Amino acid sequence: MATVHDFAAVTLEGREQALSEYRGKVLLVVNTASKCGFTPQYAGLEALWRKYRDKGLVVLGFPCDQFGHQEPGDEAEIRQFCSLSYDVSFPMFAKIEVNGANAHPLYRHLKAEKPGLLGSEAIKWNFTKFLVGRDGKVLKRYAPTDTPEKIEKDLRDLLA
């Protein structure tokens, strides 16, 4: 049975990153965009990362341009936006697709493990979040409207 630890992704800096490097950590995996109504969630995600990283939380951001062309920039522009606008310091990855034939294998796995409403696997919009346990198993899927503040209790329980 595959876990999130069986996948790899390319960082914003262009380095291949094995997600097995996060074994033993609680992960919050998020598809992000710089020009979305939910973009201010970057601030809440960064706050969670800073508050709980010493307890084992890692937030992983995956920019995606599949929803309303809201992530038009390249990796350098995304890095600059995240840094200047929200002081993002959690790990960010190169732009990927989360739906369709070219969906990143990690996202195929996340969606199969935790389908959305009515069993739909498709990601509906930016800032859909997946909570992953220390063992790499996908525990929960959150809608874009579920703010980082709203899911903090689930994180606290897992990190306790």
Contacts in CASP RR format, 6 or more apart in sequence:
PFRMAT RR
TARGET T0000
AUTHOR 0000-0000-0000
METHOD contacts of the structure
MODEL  1
MATVHDFAAVTLEGREQALSEYRGKVLLVVNTASKCGFTPQYAGLEALWR
KYRDKGLVVLGFPCDQFGHQEPGDEAEIRQFCSLSYDVSFPMFAKIEVNG
ANAHPLYRHLKAEKPGLLGSEAIKWNFTKFLVGRDGKVLKRYAPTDTPEK
IEKDLRDLLA
2 109 0 8 1.000
3 135 0 8 1.000
3 136 0 8 1.000
3 137 0 8 1.000
4 19 0 8 1.000
4 22 0 8 1.000
4 27 0 8 1.000
4 29 0 8 1.000
4 106 0 8 1.000
4 109 0 8 1.000
4 110 0 8 1.000
4 132 0 8 1.000
4 136 0 8 1.000
4 137 0 8 1.000
4 138 0 8 1.000
5 19 0 8 1.000
5 20 0 8 1.000
5 22 0 8 1.000
5 23 0 8 1.000
5 136 0 8 1.000
6 19 0 8 1.000
6 20 0 8 1.000
6 109 0 8 1.000
7 19 0 8 1.000
7 105 0 8 1.000
7 106 0 8 1.000
7 109 0 8 1.000
8 16 0 8 1.000
8 17 0 8 1.000
8 18 0 8 1.000
8 19 0 8 1.000
9 16 0 8 1.000
9 17 0 8 1.000
9 19 0 8 1.000
9 62 0 8 1.000
9 93 0 8 1.000
9 94 0 8 1.000
9 96 0 8 1.000
9 104 0 8 1.000
9 106 0 8 1.000
10 16 0 8 1.000
10 17 0 8 1.000
10 93 0 8 1.000
10 94 0 8 1.000
11 17 0 8 1.000
11 91 0 8 1.000
11 92 0 8 1.000
11 93 0 8 1.000
11 94 0 8 1.000
12 75 0 8 1.000
12 78 0 8 1.000
12 79 0 8 1.000
12 92 0 8 1.000
12 93 0 8 1.000
12 94 0 8 1.000
13 75 0 8 1.000
13 79 0 8 1.000
14 75 0 8 1.000
14 94 0 8 1.000
17 91 0 8 1.000
17 93 0 8 1.000
19 27 0 8 1.000
19 60 0 8 1.000
19 106 0 8 1.000
22 58 0 8 1.000
22 60 0 8 1.000
23 134 0 8 1.000
23 136 0 8 1.000
24 56 0 8 1.000
24 134 0 8 1.000
24 135 0 8 1.000
24 136 0 8 1.000
25 56 0 8 1.000
25 57 0 8 1.000
25 58 0 8 1.000
25 134 0 8 1.000
26 52 0 8 1.000
26 56 0 8 1.000
26 57 0 8 1.000
26 58 0 8 1.000
26 131 0 8 1.000
26 132 0 8 1.000
26 133 0 8 1.000
26 134 0 8 1.000
26 155 0 8 1.000
26 158 0 8 1.000
26 159 0 8 1.000
27 57 0 8 1.000
27 58 0 8 1.000
27 59 0 8 1.000
27 60 0 8 1.000
27 130 0 8 1.000
27 131 0 8 1.000
27 132 0 8 1.000
27 133 0 8 1.000
27 136 0 8 1.000
28 45 0 8 1.000
28 48 0 8 1.000
28 57 0 8 1.000
28 58 0 8 1.000
28 59 0 8 1.000
28 60 0 8 1.000
28 129 0 8 1.000
28 130 0 8 1.000
28 131 0 8 1.000
28 132 0 8 1.000
28 151 0 8 1.000
28 155 0 8 1.000
29 60 0 8 1.000
29 61 0 8 1.000
29 62 0 8 1.000
29 106 0 8 1.000
29 110 0 8 1.000
29 129 0 8 1.000
29 130 0 8 1.000
29 132 0 8 1.000
30 41 0 8 1.000
30 45 0 8 1.000
30 59 0 8 1.000
30 60 0 8 1.000
30 61 0 8 1.000
30 62 0 8 1.000
30 127 0 8 1.000
30 128 0 8 1.000
30 129 0 8 1.000
30 130 0 8 1.000
31 61 0 8 1.000
31 62 0 8 1.000
31 63 0 8 1.000
31 64 0 8 1.000
31 96 0 8 1.000
31 98 0 8 1.000
31 107 0 8 1.000
31 123 0 8 1.000
31 126 0 8 1.000
31 127 0 8 1.000
31 128 0 8 1.000
32 39 0 8 1.000
32 42 0 8 1.000
32 61 0 8 1.000
32 62 0 8 1.000
32 63 0 8 1.000
32 64 0 8 1.000
32 71 0 8 1.000
32 92 0 8 1.000
32 126 0 8 1.000
32 127 0 8 1.000
33 39 0 8 1.000
33 63 0 8 1.000
33 64 0 8 1.000
33 65 0 8 1.000
33 67 0 8 1.000
33 70 0 8 1.000
33 71 0 8 1.000
33 126 0 8 1.000
33 127 0 8 1.000
34 63 0 8 1.000
34 70 0 8 1.000
34 71 0 8 1.000
34 73 0 8 1.000
34 77 0 8 1.000
34 78 0 8 1.000
34 81 0 8 1.000
34 82 0 8 1.000
34 85 0 8 1.000
35 70 0 8 1.000
35 71 0 8 1.000
35 72 0 8 1.000
36 67 0 8 1.000
36 70 0 8 1.000
36 71 0 8 1.000
36 125 0 8 1.000
36 126 0 8 1.000
36 127 0 8 1.000
38 125 0 8 1.000
38 126 0 8 1.000
38 127 0 8 1.000
38 144 0 8 1.000
38 145 0 8 1.000
39 70 0 8 1.000
39 126 0 8 1.000
39 127 0 8 1.000
41 127 0 8 1.000
41 147 0 8 1.000
41 148 0 8 1.000
42 82 0 8 1.000
42 85 0 8 1.000
42 86 0 8 1.000
42 88 0 8 1.000
43 86 0 8 1.000
44 147 0 8 1.000
44 148 0 8 1.000
44 149 0 8 1.000
45 59 0 8 1.000
45 61 0 8 1.000
45 88 0 8 1.000
45 90 0 8 1.000
45 148 0 8 1.000
46 59 0 8 1.000
46 86 0 8 1.000
46 87 0 8 1.000
46 88 0 8 1.000
46 89 0 8 1.000
46 90 0 8 1.000
47 148 0 8 1.000
48 57 0 8 1.000
48 59 0 8 1.000
48 148 0 8 1.000
48 152 0 8 1.000
48 155 0 8 1.000
49 57 0 8 1.000
49 58 0 8 1.000
49 59 0 8 1.000
49 89 0 8 1.000
49 90 0 8 1.000
50 89 0 8 1.000
52 155 0 8 1.000
52 156 0 8 1.000
52 159 0 8 1.000
53 90 0 8 1.000
55 159 0 8 1.000
56 159 0 8 1.000
57 155 0 8 1.000
57 159 0 8 1.000
58 90 0 8 1.000
58 91 0 8 1.000
59 90 0 8 1.000
59 91 0 8 1.000
60 90 0 8 1.000
60 91 0 8 1.000
60 92 0 8 1.000
60 93 0 8 1.000
61 90 0 8 1.000
61 91 0 8 1.000
61 92 0 8 1.000
61 93 0 8 1.000
62 92 0 8 1.000
62 93 0 8 1.000
62 96 0 8 1.000
62 98 0 8 1.000
62 104 0 8 1.000
62 106 0 8 1.000
62 107 0 8 1.000
63 71 0 8 1.000
63 78 0 8 1.000
63 92 0 8 1.000
63 93 0 8 1.000
63 94 0 8 1.000
63 95 0 8 1.000
63 96 0 8 1.000
64 71 0 8 1.000
64 95 0 8 1.000
64 96 0 8 1.000
64 97 0 8 1.000
64 98 0 8 1.000
64 123 0 8 1.000
64 126 0 8 1.000
65 71 0 8 1.000
65 72 0 8 1.000
65 73 0 8 1.000
65 95 0 8 1.000
66 97 0 8 1.000
66 98 0 8 1.000
66 99 0 8 1.000
66 123 0 8 1.000
67 125 0 8 1.000
67 126 0 8 1.000
70 126 0 8 1.000
71 78 0 8 1.000
71 95 0 8 1.000
71 126 0 8 1.000
73 95 0 8 1.000
74 95 0 8 1.000
75 94 0 8 1.000
75 95 0 8 1.000
78 92 0 8 1.000
78 95 0 8 1.000
79 92 0 8 1.000
82 88 0 8 1.000
82 92 0 8 1.000
96 103 0 8 1.000
96 104 0 8 1.000
96 107 0 8 1.000
97 103 0 8 1.000
97 104 0 8 1.000
97 107 0 8 1.000
98 104 0 8 1.000
98 107 0 8 1.000
98 111 0 8 1.000
98 123 0 8 1.000
98 128 0 8 1.000
99 107 0 8 1.000
99 122 0 8 1.000
99 123 0 8 1.000
103 111 0 8 1.000
107 123 0 8 1.000
109 138 0 8 1.000
110 130 0 8 1.000
110 138 0 8 1.000
110 141 0 8 1.000
111 121 0 8 1.000
111 122 0 8 1.000
111 123 0 8 1.000
112 121 0 8 1.000
113 137 0 8 1.000
113 138 0 8 1.000
114 130 0 8 1.000
114 138 0 8 1.000
114 139 0 8 1.000
114 140 0 8 1.000
114 141 0 8 1.000
115 121 0 8 1.000
115 141 0 8 1.000
116 141 0 8 1.000
124 143 0 8 1.000
124 144 0 8 1.000
125 144 0 8 1.000
126 144 0 8 1.000
127 144 0 8 1.000
128 141 0 8 1.000
128 142 0 8 1.000
128 143 0 8 1.000
128 144 0 8 1.000
129 141 0 8 1.000
129 142 0 8 1.000
129 146 0 8 1.000
129 151 0 8 1.000
130 138 0 8 1.000
130 140 0 8 1.000
130 141 0 8 1.000
130 142 0 8 1.000
131 138 0 8 1.000
131 139 0 8 1.000
131 140 0 8 1.000
131 141 0 8 1.000
131 142 0 8 1.000
131 151 0 8 1.000
131 154 0 8 1.000
131 155 0 8 1.000
131 158 0 8 1.000
132 138 0 8 1.000
132 139 0 8 1.000
133 139 0 8 1.000
133 158 0 8 1.000
134 158 0 8 1.000
139 158 0 8 1.000
140 154 0 8 1.000
142 151 0 8 1.000
END
